[in-house]
């Protein structure tokens, strides 16, 4: 195998490994349950109950789920939920 092909294969392998490592930054569901936190799916369901119809961003940050998206009329909507019990913070 030529040096060029070997180098290209090494670069592709490194990029694939990096993508797999960065694919999931949130803890798995079992870890969230063990920590006493609601899952991302539950946070989405609660946000939908409060008027969010399209989620553009969701993150778990310092004990709260932050969801940003759009309501039924297309207006921006930000919802913060307590990560432990799912109660609405904002």
Secondary structure, DSSP 8 states (H G I E B T S, - for coil): --HHHHHHHHHHHHHHHHHHHHS--S--HHHHHHTT---HHHHHHHHHHTTEEEEEEEEEETTEEEEEEEETTS-EEEEEEETTT--B--
